[in-house]
Amino acid sequence: MRLFVTGANGGIGRQVVFRALLSGHRVTAFVRRAEGLPPDPRLTVVTGAVADEPDAVRKAVPGHDAVICALGNPLWLKGRKGPAIVARATGHLVAAMRNGEVERIVMPLAWGAGASRRGASPLVRTATRVFIRRDYRDFDAAERMLEESELNWTVAYFGALTDASAGAHWSASAEIRTPANLAISRADVAQFLLTAAEHNAFARARAVLSGPSGDRKGAVPR
């Protein structure tokens, strides 16, 4: 496949690129900075900002089989400053995909965003509406854009991200309820995104990702 990956320099995005190349796919990584990506003849790096450069996105997207959007917002709870960008970036991707006749897009969103809020605990619902409402409003808007588009989209909800190695015991469910284990590695999230793109799994649907039992080391709430 020819895959277009945004957020390819982030924790999940790098794992997506690594696994896609390992599987023999050709990858276009659309990133602000090219440093840190592996040299590979099947990897094309295009520099640009998805949220701020719609013309560059529109030129780069055509010719791909699927888009994997691994973008995230700066974590202001951890002292990182910056605007919320996921919804704006999603809008530019949707427009570019329509223009370039690319139908498939897969995107991870934090648990408690969009339709997953109805399955979240009262504590998570309160947090998303009070303490981190800026980011969750942004995630909600991104999900609505996908749902209202004519694209073949998949949204994957994840909980607390870890740096653990990829495992075989994580799961993906169509049932919108709190994951059995919120802690899941970035590698496992990336594997789901890639598999969903490859096999058209959860087409125009949502998946809830659950980590393997006991995998809580290094968990970072997102």
VEXLUM-974316 format. One line per 4 residues: number of its first residue (from 0); their letters; for each residue x, y, z of C-alpha. Coordinates in steps of 0.2 Angstrom, whole numbers, always signed. Layout:
% VEXLUM-974316
NUM) a) X/Y/Z | ...
% end
This chain:
% VEXLUM-974316
0) mrlf) +0/+0/+0 | +5/+18/-1 | +1/+26/+16 | +1/+44/+20
4) vtga) +5/+47/+39 | +4/+63/+48 | +11/+65/+66 | +25/+53/+60
8) nggi) +38/+61/+72 | +27/+58/+87 | +26/+42/+98 | +12/+34/+89
12) grqv) +17/+40/+72 | +35/+34/+73 | +28/+17/+77 | +16/+17/+63
16) vfra) +30/+22/+50 | +42/+8/+57 | +28/-5/+56 | +22/+0/+39
20) llsg) +40/-1/+32 | +43/-17/+40 | +27/-24/+32 | +33/-18/+15
24) hrvt) +22/-3/+12 | +27/+13/+4 | +25/+28/+16 | +24/+47/+15
28) afvr) +28/+55/+31 | +21/+73/+32 | +30/+81/+46 | +36/+98/+53
32) raeg) +54/+91/+55 | +62/+77/+45 | +74/+72/+59 | +72/+56/+68
36) lppd) +64/+46/+54 | +73/+31/+47 | +82/+31/+30 | +72/+19/+19
40) prlt) +70/+19/+0 | +51/+16/+3 | +50/+32/+14 | +46/+49/+7
44) vvtg) +47/+64/+19 | +37/+79/+15 | +39/+94/+27 | +24/+104/+32
48) avad) +11/+108/+45 | -5/+99/+42 | -15/+111/+52 | -8/+127/+45
52) epda) -3/+123/+26 | -19/+116/+18 | -12/+119/+0 | +3/+108/+4
56) vrka) -8/+94/+11 | -19/+95/-4 | -4/+92/-15 | +4/+78/-5
60) vpgh) -12/+67/-2 | -17/+61/-19 | -10/+45/-25 | -11/+36/-8
64) davi) -22/+21/-3 | -25/+27/+15 | -21/+41/+27 | -16/+37/+45
68) calg) -17/+53/+56 | -7/+51/+72 | -7/+69/+77 | -10/+75/+95
72) nplw) -12/+91/+104 | +1/+99/+115 | -2/+92/+133 | -5/+108/+143
76) lkgr) -7/+98/+158 | +12/+94/+156 | +17/+112/+154 | +17/+111/+135
80) kgpa) +11/+126/+126 | +3/+127/+109 | -14/+128/+100 | -26/+113/+98
84) ivar) -23/+107/+80 | -32/+90/+78 | -49/+97/+71 | -41/+110/+60
88) atgh) -29/+97/+53 | -43/+84/+51 | -53/+97/+41 | -38/+100/+29
92) lvaa) -35/+81/+27 | -54/+78/+23 | -53/+92/+10 | -37/+85/+2
96) mrng) -44/+67/+2 | -60/+72/-7 | -50/+82/-19 | -37/+68/-22
100) ever) -50/+54/-22 | -42/+45/-7 | -56/+37/+4 | -48/+28/+19
104) ivmp) -43/+37/+35 | -39/+30/+52 | -37/+41/+67 | -33/+38/+86
108) lawg) -42/+49/+99 | -41/+49/+118 | -54/+39/+128 | -68/+51/+133
112) agas) -68/+60/+116 | -83/+60/+104 | -95/+45/+105 | -84/+37/+118
116) rrga) -89/+50/+131 | -106/+40/+134 | -96/+25/+140 | -83/+34/+150
120) splv) -84/+35/+169 | -91/+51/+178 | -74/+56/+183 | -68/+55/+165
124) rtat) -83/+65/+158 | -80/+78/+171 | -62/+80/+167 | -65/+81/+148
128) rvfi) -78/+95/+151 | -69/+105/+165 | -50/+102/+166 | -46/+97/+148
132) rrdy) -61/+104/+139 | -50/+113/+126 | -42/+97/+119 | -58/+87/+120
136) rdfd) -69/+100/+111 | -55/+99/+98 | -56/+80/+97 | -75/+80/+97
140) aaer) -74/+92/+82 | -62/+81/+73 | -73/+66/+75 | -88/+75/+69
144) mlee) -79/+80/+53 | -75/+62/+49 | -92/+56/+53 | -100/+69/+42
148) seln) -88/+66/+28 | -91/+53/+14 | -74/+45/+18 | -71/+28/+24
152) wtva) -65/+32/+42 | -61/+23/+58 | -59/+31/+75 | -49/+22/+88
156) yfga) -50/+27/+106 | -35/+24/+118 | -33/+27/+136 | -16/+29/+145
160) ltda) -1/+27/+133 | +15/+17/+138 | +32/+15/+130 | +31/-4/+133
164) saga) +35/-16/+118 | +22/-22/+106 | +12/-37/+113 | +0/-49/+107
168) hwsa) -14/-48/+120 | -21/-30/+117 | -39/-30/+110 | -50/-19/+99
172) saei) -69/-19/+102 | -84/-11/+93 | -93/-9/+110 | -91/+8/+117
176) rtpa) -87/+5/+135 | -72/+8/+147 | -57/-3/+141 | -53/-17/+152
180) nlai) -36/-10/+154 | -34/+8/+149 | -15/+7/+148 | -9/+2/+131
184) srad) +8/+4/+122 | +10/+16/+108 | +17/+1/+98 | +0/-8/+100
188) vaqf) -10/+7/+95 | +1/+9/+80 | -2/-9/+75 | -21/-7/+76
192) llta) -20/+9/+65 | -10/+0/+52 | -20/-16/+52 | -36/-6/+51
196) aehn) -29/+3/+36 | -23/-13/+28 | -39/-24/+30 | -52/-10/+30
200) afar) -57/-15/+48 | -70/-5/+58 | -75/+4/+42 | -85/+19/+46
204) arav) -85/+14/+64 | -76/+16/+81 | -65/+4/+90 | -60/+4/+108
208) lsgp) -43/-2/+112 | -38/-11/+128 | -21/-15/+133 | -15/-32/+140
212) sgdr) -19/-36/+158 | -6/-29/+170 | +2/-17/+157 | +3/-1/+167
216) kgav) +22/+3/+168 | +25/+20/+161 | +7/+24/+158 | +5/+42/+152
220) pr) -14/+48/+152 | -19/+56/+136
% end
